[in-house]
Amino acid sequence: MEQNLIEETKEQLLTIADTLYQGGVSDGIAAMNAVIPNLAVIADHIENEDLKQKLVADALTPILSAMENEDGTLMADLITYELVELLDSL
């Protein structure tokens, strides 16, 4: 898998988290929708099934739920403390 895609996605995610922490919930949700295709590509290339399951169960599913509820702080926390940390381990 391209390490560049992971690094680029992490930078985008951290920018989104900053936007969310500053109260830009609708902007953060819109930006997150643009990053989801990259996350799908990354997930498809993870060979370790446990790690792939952790990405979906611990990060992506809760983030999508927070997006539906327009909970920007929860989204930012999940991005920062679950998703980016998981991407760091790849």
N, C-alpha and C positions, 0 to 999 in steps of 0.2 A: 504494500500500500504506500502511496506517496506521503512521505512525511510532511511535504509542503502543504498538502490539503489539511492535514491535522493541525499544523501550526497556524495556517490561515483561518481555519474554523475556530480555533481557540481564541485568536485575537478578536474575531467577530463576536464571539460569545461574551468575552470580557467587556467589549464595548456595549453590547446589549445590556449586560448586567449593570453597567454604570448608568445607562439611560434609565433603566427600571428603578434603580436606587434613587435617582433624581426625580422620580415621579412620572416619567414619560411612559406610562403603561401601554397606550395604544401604539406609540412608536416602537416600543420594545417588542410588542407582540408582532407587529408587521415585520420587523427585522428578523425575529425568530422564525417566522414563516419562510423567509428567504434562505435561512441557514439549514432548515430541516432536510432539504435534498442532499446537502453535503454530509450531514449526519447519517443519512440512509446509506450513502456510498461507503462511509467509514465503517458502519455496522456490518455491511455486506462483506467487507474484507477482513473482519475479525475472525480468526480461525478458532480461537478458544471459546467454546460454547458457553462456559461459565461467565466469562468476561462479557460476551455478547448479551447474555441474559441479564447481567448486572447493569449494563448500559440501558437496556429497555426498562427493567423493573425499577431501578433506583434513580434513574435520571429522566429518560424520555417520557415515560408514562406520567410521572408526577408533574413534569413540566407542562405537558399537554393539558392536564387537569387544571393546573394553575392558570394557563392561558384561557381556558374556558371560563374560569371564575374571575378573570381579569385581576388576579392577585400578583401584582408586580413585584412585591417584596419577596414572596415565596419563590416566584420564578427566578429572580436574581440570586437568591440563596442557593437554589437547586443548580443553577448554571455554574455558580462559582464553586460550591463545595461538593457537588456530585459530578456534574458533567465534565467540567474542565479538569478536575483531579483524575477522573477516569481516562480522559484523553491523554493526560500526562503519562499515564502508565503504559500507553501503547508504543 
